[in-house]
Amino acid sequence: MSKKKILLLGDEAIAQAAIDAGVSGIYAYPGTPSTEIMEYVQHSKEAAEKNIHRDWSANEKTAMEAALGMSYAGKRTMSCMKHVGLNVAADPFVNSGVTGVNGGMIVTVADDPSMHSSQNEQDSRYLGDFALIPMLEPSNQQEAYDMVFAGYELSETHKAPVMLRITTRLAHSRAGIEVKDQLEQNKLKLSDDKRQFVLLPALARKRYANLIKAQDQLLEASENSPFNTYVDGKDKSRGIIACGIAYNYLMENFEDAVCPHPVLKICQYPAPVKMIEKLVNECDEILVLEEGMPFLERQLRGILNRDVNVKGRMSGDLPPDGELNPNLVAMALGGKDARETSIPEIVAPRPPMLCQGCSHADSYTALNEVVKEVHGDGHVFSDIGCYTLGALPPYQAINSCVDMGASITMAKGASDAGLFPAVAVIGDSTFTHSGITGLLDAVIENSNIVVLILDNSTTGMTGGQKSHAEGRLVEICKGVGVPAEHVRTINPIKKNHEEFVKILKEELDYKGVSVIIPTRECIQTLLRKSKAKKAK
Ligand SMILES: Cc1ncc(C[n+]2csc(CCOP(=O)(O)OP(=O)(O)O)c2C)c(N)n1
């Protein structure tokens, strides 16, 4: 009997696989292109029936730590995030390599080469390698599904967290997925070693030494992994290493899916040394195809770069940045210029802008009137969210966007340097993600800053997920220590413009930390709610 097949996005395939493979809890903070993993689990009836934990976390660090706690209790777990989210979660992530896990733990990280919706295009394999943990990198959606099962097995066999690294194209394109028989969830069972998770130096040293020793077994697992394959080819003038989705791009160049050169497909790390050695010994030169940064190419070149004839992003045969695609691969193989065969633009490019009726627009109108027009450009530190569009015309109201939470702390630093006024603009979800601690720094030193928390009661930028800040902002700010009379709220509508300007002026005059919270629901979530109401 043929197996059941369902059409799923790469992200959804991972989510369904987690449900099928007996996960007990998923922990995540939204971030393109990883968001749909949690959303799928939240909408899944099966996940509800199985009582799988599926609430958003405040940020990626809390998500990673909660996942580690679930693993501590013996159950299978997954944390999901975008690549820059892994920077936020780096502390527990790296240390989870040292503690190891109890129940199987997969950390799914979605990288965004070409920065479709990100501040950078870092390659998470560097962080996985840094943490000495095994990594899986699917070449297609079916493999992504299968790798979740394999990942839990790998994790529980080696007592190690496993990174599942995907990229935008795989996350956001669909394929028919053949699903497997479902596994039961693990029972609650603590580790036999009750000090496994205690990273006191004396214990951590031993664990770290063991982690280093375990690398041989992880390498062995990679050499024998069904995800790493060597396919011989007649033309040995070149051997090709294709990692993850780059393998798909390579094969798209051959109608019969037969490459004339030997091909080593690498989808499990640490990179299989024996397999690479075989390819290098047999071929005159090695072309490395990998999505992201030249992670493997660099390892192959080594610091002296003289033994192996390696081609890739570092040699200029492929561009040093941005996504790969079949055309770029064709060029690296010596084929046609990608520009001749590239897909024609069928949608006219449109500059991004705030939605009609967005509350952020009213906030920027007031802010510009009080700050930019009076004190000039360069006083407003902002953050990441829909409101970052305030950097573009017509507002051009903000002067920074670096990483989530940086608006408040950068305003504080600039104020410490003597800049006046120093204003921070941050969204409600970004504030609870990583703005609160920065506000505490400012309160402790009574920094002279004004913070605007633009509260649209949702995580707008990533599609309207529930915001941890909802209904709590005033109390949080007071709790952190901002004087109650300097925590101001306003409904940012045209009618209240003068009132908004007045509040801004008053708080700029105050020498200390003040917070203004313009509160009006996101126009998109409002429309969705009213449509849903009408449909009832
Ligand atoms: C570390 C990190 N995690 C996640 C994201 C993805 N992301 C960008 S902005 C944002 C939140 C936006 O929500 P909010 O602050 O409420 O502002 P809004 O978009 O609603 O105006 C998220 C989750 C990111 N860029 N960086």
The ligand as a Gaussian input file, in Angstrom:
#p B3LYP/6-31G(d) Opt

LIG

1 1
 C       16.553000      38.048000      17.010000
 C       15.399000      38.237000      16.083000
 N       14.301000      37.491000      16.250000
 C       13.243000      37.647000      15.426000
 C       13.286000      38.561000      14.411000
 C       12.091000      38.715000      13.478000
 N       11.326000      39.900000      13.821000
 C       11.603000      41.081000      13.278000
 S       10.731000      42.303000      13.957000
 C        9.911000      41.290000      14.972000
 C        8.886000      41.756000      15.959000
 C        8.066000      42.859000      15.505000
 O        7.016000      43.069000      16.408000
 P        6.841000      44.419000      17.190000
 O        8.081000      44.782000      17.918000
 O        5.628000      44.296000      18.023000
 O        6.651000      45.496000      16.043000
 P        5.561000      45.556000      14.855000
 O        6.132000      44.816000      13.689000
 O        4.293000      44.953000      15.361000
 O        5.420000      46.999000      14.547000
 C       10.339000      40.005000      14.765000
 C        9.791000      38.864000      15.478000
 C       14.474000      39.306000      14.265000
 N       14.632000      40.193000      13.287000
 N       15.496000      39.145000      15.113000

